[in-house]
Amino acid sequence: MAAPEFATLTTDDLVTGEAVALDLPPASIGARIVSGLIDVVAASVLLVALVLGLAIAALRADEALAQVAMLASIIVAWIVFPTTIETLTRGRSLGKLAMGLRAVRDDAGPISFHHAFVRALVGVVEIYLFFGSPAFFCALLSPRGKRLGDYAAGTYVVRDRIRLTLPQPVPMPPPLAAWAAQADMAALPTGLAIAVRQYLGRSQEIDPRSRAALGERLASAVSRHVSPPPPPGTPPEAYLAAVVAARRERDTRRLAREAELRRRLAARG
C-alpha cells in the first residue's frame, strides 16, 4: 500500500492542542451576523451607560476631563468588555453564547487574552468605524468565514453545539516520558500537526517501507520545533507519539490552572 497523503487540510478541518483532527462545520454567515448584532447592541448599551455616568461626573469638573471620560467609555465598551468576556469564556461573547458559536485558535485550541484582545482591537475598525462592512465582505470571501480580526489573531469561529466523537488520544511511550517532560516544544504548524496525528492513527495500515520513510520525514519536520532531540536510537514513530502526548498533557495542565484561577477569583468576588 502506498503512503497516503496526510497533510491535506480541508476548509472544515480543525486540530486540537494535541493535534487531533476534527471535522467541525464553520459558523454560517447568518449566524455570525446575528451574533455580531447582539454583541454590538450589548456594547452600545454599555457605552451609553458609561457615557452618561462618566460624562455627568466629568462635566462638573471641566471639558477636558469630559473628553477623557468619553474616550475611556469607548475603550471599555469596545475593547475591554469584549476582550474580557471572550477571555473568561474561552471564545464565547454574548452573541456567540446566544447563537451557539465559539472562537477558537486556528489549531482549534481555546483562545487566550492575546487572541481576544486582537479580535476586539481590529473589530473597532472593521465593525464600529466602518459599520461592519469589511467584516461582512471578508467573511463572505473567506472559505472559513474569517473576518479581519480572525486573520490578525489567528482565530476561527465554529458552531459549538455539535456532539463530537474524538479518537483515542495517543499514549506517551514510557521510555520517552522523562525526556518529554523536560523538552522545549513549540506549537506545531497546523498542517504538520494533522499529518502527525493521522500518521500515528493509521500507521498500521501502511506498508512497512512507506511507514518508515513517512515517519522519518515527519520526525525531521517536527524536530525543528522541539529541543533537545530525543535519546539516540529513538524510533521516529515513538518520537512523534511522545511529542503529541506531551503537548496534550501540557495543554490539559494549563487549562486546569486557568480553571482553578477562575474558581478562586469567583470565590473571592
VEXVEXDREN-897890 format. One line per 2 residues: number of its first residue (from 1); their letters; for each residue x, y, z of C-alpha. Coordinates in steps of 0.25 Angstrom, whole numbers. Layout:
NUM) a) X:Y:Z; ...
//
This chain:
1) ma) 0:0:0; 6:14:-4
3) ap) 7:24:7; -5:33:8
5) ef) -4:48:7; -7:53:21
7) at) -4:67:21; -17:71:13
9) lt) -25:81:21; -40:84:16
11) td) -47:96:19; -55:90:31
13) dl) -43:83:38; -38:88:51
15) vt) -27:82:60; -28:82:75
17) ge) -16:85:84; -12:70:84
19) av) -13:70:68; -26:63:67
21) al) -33:66:54; -47:69:56
23) dl) -58:72:45; -65:84:51
25) pp) -74:92:42; -71:106:41
27) as) -81:117:46; -90:122:35
29) ig) -90:136:31; -104:138:36
31) ar) -101:132:50; -89:141:51
33) iv) -97:154:47; -107:151:57
35) sg) -96:148:67; -89:161:64
37) li) -102:169:65; -104:164:79
39) dv) -90:168:82; -92:182:76
41) va) -105:184:84; -99:180:97
43) as) -86:188:95; -95:200:91
45) vl) -103:199:103; -91:198:112
47) lv) -85:210:105; -98:219:107
49) al) -98:215:121; -83:219:123
51) vl) -84:232:115; -96:236:123
53) gl) -90:233:137; -76:238:134
55) ai) -80:250:126; -89:255:137
57) aa) -78:253:147; -67:259:138
59) lr) -76:271:134; -75:276:148
61) ad) -60:277:147; -56:283:133
63) ea) -58:280:118; -44:273:116
65) la) -48:263:127; -61:260:120
67) qv) -54:257:107; -45:247:114
69) am) -57:241:121; -63:239:107
71) la) -51:233:101; -50:224:113
73) si) -64:219:111; -61:215:97
75) iv) -49:208:101; -56:200:112
77) aw) -69:197:103; -62:193:90
79) iv) -49:187:95; -48:184:110
81) fp) -62:178:110; -62:168:98
83) tt) -47:164:102; -51:161:116
85) ie) -63:153:112; -56:145:101
87) tl) -44:142:110; -52:137:122
89) tr) -62:129:114; -50:124:104
91) gr) -56:129:92; -71:132:94
93) sl) -76:146:94; -91:149:98
95) gk) -95:148:83; -87:135:82
97) la) -94:129:94; -107:132:89
99) mg) -104:126:75; -96:114:80
101) lr) -83:119:74; -69:119:79
103) av) -56:126:74; -44:116:74
105) rd) -30:117:70; -26:112:56
107) da) -22:99:63; -35:98:70
109) gp) -30:101:83; -36:111:93
111) is) -33:125:91; -25:133:101
113) fh) -25:148:105; -16:151:93
115) ha) -25:146:83; -38:152:89
117) fv) -30:166:90; -26:166:75
119) ra) -40:162:71; -46:173:79
121) lv) -36:183:75; -38:180:60
123) gv) -53:180:62; -53:194:66
125) ve) -49:198:52; -56:187:43
127) iy) -69:187:51; -71:200:58
129) lf) -63:210:50; -68:204:36
131) fg) -81:199:41; -77:184:39
133) sp) -75:185:24; -61:180:24
135) af) -64:169:33; -76:164:25
137) fc) -69:164:12; -56:158:18
139) al) -65:147:24; -73:145:11
141) ls) -60:143:3; -52:134:13
143) pr) -54:119:12; -55:119:27
145) gk) -63:131:29; -52:139:35
147) rl) -53:154:38; -41:163:38
149) gd) -40:161:53; -39:146:52
151) ya) -28:147:42; -20:156:51
153) ag) -22:148:63; -21:134:56
155) ty) -35:130:61; -47:124:54
157) vv) -62:123:58; -69:110:59
159) rd) -82:104:63; -81:100:77
161) ri) -94:92:79; -89:79:72
163) rl) -87:66:78; -73:60:75
165) tl) -66:47:76; -51:48:78
167) pq) -41:37:74; -34:31:86
169) pv) -22:40:90; -8:35:86
171) pm) -1:30:99; 12:34:104
173) pp) 23:24:101; 29:21:115
175) pl) 44:21:111; 42:36:106
177) aa) 34:41:117; 45:47:125
179) wa) 51:53:112; 37:59:108
181) aq) 35:65:122; 48:74:120
183) ad) 47:77:105; 44:90:100
185) ma) 33:88:90; 27:100:81
187) al) 14:99:75; 14:91:62
189) pt) 8:97:49; -6:93:47
191) gl) -3:84:34; 9:77:41
193) ai) 0:74:54; -11:68:45
195) av) 0:60:37; 6:54:50
197) rq) -7:51:57; -12:44:44
199) yl) 1:36:43; 0:31:57
201) gr) -14:27:55; -13:20:42
203) sq) 2:15:43; -3:0:44
205) ei) -10:2:30; 3:6:23
207) dp) 13:-4:18; 26:-4:26
209) rs) 35:3:16; 26:14:13
211) ra) 23:15:28; 37:16:32
213) al) 40:27:21; 28:35:25
215) ge) 31:34:39; 46:39:37
217) rl) 40:51:29; 30:55:39
219) as) 40:53:51; 50:62:43
221) av) 40:73:41; 35:72:56
223) sr) 50:73:61; 50:87:56
225) hv) 40:91:67; 46:82:78
227) sp) 58:83:87; 67:76:91
229) pp) 66:64:82; 61:50:87
231) pp) 71:40:92; 79:34:81
233) gt) 73:22:75; 58:26:77
235) pp) 49:21:66; 42:32:59
237) ea) 28:27:62; 31:27:77
239) yl) 37:41:76; 25:46:69
241) aa) 16:40:79; 24:46:91
243) vv) 22:60:85; 7:59:83
245) aa) 5:53:97; 14:63:103
247) rr) 6:75:96; -7:69:101
249) er) -2:67:115; 3:82:116
251) dt) -10:87:110; -18:79:120
253) rr) -10:85:131; -11:99:126
255) la) -26:98:125; -27:92:139
257) re) -19:104:144; -27:114:137
259) ae) -40:108:142; -35:108:157
261) lr) -31:122:156; -45:126:151
263) rr) -51:118:162; -42:125:172
265) la) -46:139:166; -60:135:166
267) ar) -60:131:181; -53:144:185
269) g) -64:152:178
//
